[in-house]
Amino acid sequence: MRISLFITCYNDTLFPETGKSVVRLLERLGHEVDFRYEQTCCGQMHYNTGYQAEAMPLMRRFVEVFKGAEVICIPSSSCVGMVRDHYAKMAEAKGDAELVQAVNDLLPRIYELSELLVNKLGMEDVGAYYPHRVTYHASCHSLRSLHLGDLPLRLLRKVRGIELVELSGVDQCCGFGGTFAVKNADVSAAMLAEKMRCIEDTRAEVCTAVDNSCLMHIFGGLHRQRAGVKTVHLAEILASTEEESAR
Amino acid sequence: MSIRVGGAADAPAFPKAAPALLDDAQLRKNVRHATDVITQKRARVVEEQRDWQQLRTSASAIKAHTMRYLDEYLLQFETACTEAGGQVHWAADADEANQIIVGLVQKYGGREVIKVKTMTSDEIGLNKGLEMNGIRPHETDLADMIIQLGRDEPSHIVVPALHKNRQQVREIFMQAMGLKELGDRPEDLTAAARQYLREKFLTIKIGISGANFLIAETGGVCVVESEGNGRMCLTLPDVLITVAGIEKVIPAFRDLEVFLQLLPRSATGERMNPYNSLWTGVQPDEGPKHFHVVLLDNGRTRILADEEGRQTLHCIRCGACLNACPVYRQTGGHAYGSIYAGPVGAILTPQLFNMQHAESLPYASSLCGACYEVCPVKINIPEVLIHLRGRLVREQQSEASLEAISMKAVARIFSSRRSFEAAQRLGRLGQWPFVRDGWITRLPGMLGNWTAVRDLQPLPKQTFRSWWRKREKEKRNA
């Protein structure tokens, strides 16, 4: 299958390893990855902060860039949530019938990484090897916008060598919330402190999630506290293999 | 008459109010404990209700329908209530509602009133309005009484004194009731409250209540509660005055079937409220001889006119969104500067008071969606929060704030591949003054809020797209 990757603006800039892992993983599974250079940002930050007029051209751009793509993979549940929850409404508000049609054509072809693997490609065991103690943080968008349920956990359970430990308060927000983290910094920090306590209680070496945005916030806090816990995107765990760790 | 309106009048912005509350360890412990207990109880009784999602869908549909025909249902309620011997008054705003209620109490010669728990009376600042006219209001709901006696402000829609624990309640009671000794067991506290209230119930002739539901079909009113103190106020006095927001009307008696399953489970984690009071007009031989309903607008028709904000009026004040909210659970209700706290307060307060003084509230959320998930009438609170943020940004268009300038600049960067790639390169170069030992630990301005508690990894040398470009080139050359 030819899979178009929407890497997302922040993964492209800040977390290239996640993108490389998605490419390695999908190619290992026998798929062809396509990357369209014209892609930039889905408009989530602007839309959610109230700059909806500024988000509109970004939405148009996304729709144009991915026109004709067979399957689009987005390794970020909050960006998938932005596209699924708001694009149709935005297009309708514009009163542009062609755009509405284009959005409706696009929506069923968009997959978050774990959705793509389990629901579209019908795989749980992707042949990964990751000999570490890992806990999974369920991001809010993955839970309550995408309703991923246990998809990421089903993938993780099939990883060889992994020791998966449950995170208490797994349905609680980590306190990132985009611009919330700077607009309401004190409350965000209090929420983060609680999340870090739960993560440290698991005595995991690694905390994983399907959103690097949460992980950036969580790891930022853990690093400040010299907690010694790493954060790693799900794609990076699934891309790891025995041969590779032997190297 | 001009009085303080319910909330948000001179309250500080949410981010300014939060730190002091976050520093109050006792308050946070109390809030955490109470919300945990209610959340767990709620989860148990929701799980056993197999048609929970269908009930939510029904409730949402009934509310949407009612809002569509609100004018007709309100008139139907007025006619039915009047035929049953009640008297209906219409109040455009808080001042008018206060004038009507004070006028009625004076007409019946009352110097004191007993009150059932009512958020709407807090919204219009009724207690202050009564006191200014020499009328003494007595709250009879245990939690509201704690708030009144402690000269405090409510911090939760359903459990207004949730931020106080038993020891603190004991202190308040001893001081306000002039008691020399009092235990802090629940039995001791309720016994003291009963002693104090019994005398009020038996002597005060005017009662004031809110309403959970107004039934258009019958002209009836429904109030649900846990203590029975409300029932006392609704049945013992000669005069009963009910103040209710116009959105409280439901079309028919049978609609209660849906709401009375959803409300108690969502609010207190009970299958049914211990006291469900329903009355229609006046009866010749029992209950109050005079019954008045004050229907309050106070900004509601303005909310109704806004297609996106309208669903806010569906709220049945169960408080489930407060208990589920990770922000509320950190700060408690006082940070919201309004009697309507938590997620629903964050959308209701700025709309009721037309944004003034409440501009920070739509941003007091991480948009985690826990509120929407538990809402028994399916109000998409995150969607309304985003809508209100958009309205604020549009209204402040002329102000060239640093945020607006940055947001617009970033949107321009994302508008083309070239500018995006240039910004990636510039960011990598521009960050070096802030990098110490491979980490960014201190940033200027608003971004300093990030580095106050978090480190930041610098931008890596290679973006994903430059890695991809290089790989493609190598593939072509191979």
Interface residues (C-beta under 8 A of the other chain):
Chain A: I7 C9 N11 D12 T13 L14 F15 P16 T18 G19 K20 V23 F35 Y37 E38 Q39 T40 C41 G43 M45 H46 Y47 N48 T49 G50 Y51 Q52 A53 E54 A55 P57 L58 R61 D85 C140 H141 L143 R144 S145 D171 Q172 C173 G175 F176 G177 G178 T179 F180 A181 V182 K183 N184 A185 D186 V187 S188 A189 A190 M191 L192 A193 M216 H217 F219 G220 G221 H223 R224
Chain B: F14 P15 A18 P19 L22 P326 V327 Q330 T331 P362 Y363 A364 S365 S366 L367 C368 G369 A370 Y372 E373 E383 I386 L388 R389 G390 R391 L392 V393 R394 A404 M407 K408 V410 A411 I413 F414 S415 S416 R417 F420 Q424 G427 W439 T441 M446 L447 N449 W450 A452 V453 R454 D455 L456 Q457 L459 P460 Q462 T463 F464 R465 W467 W468 R469
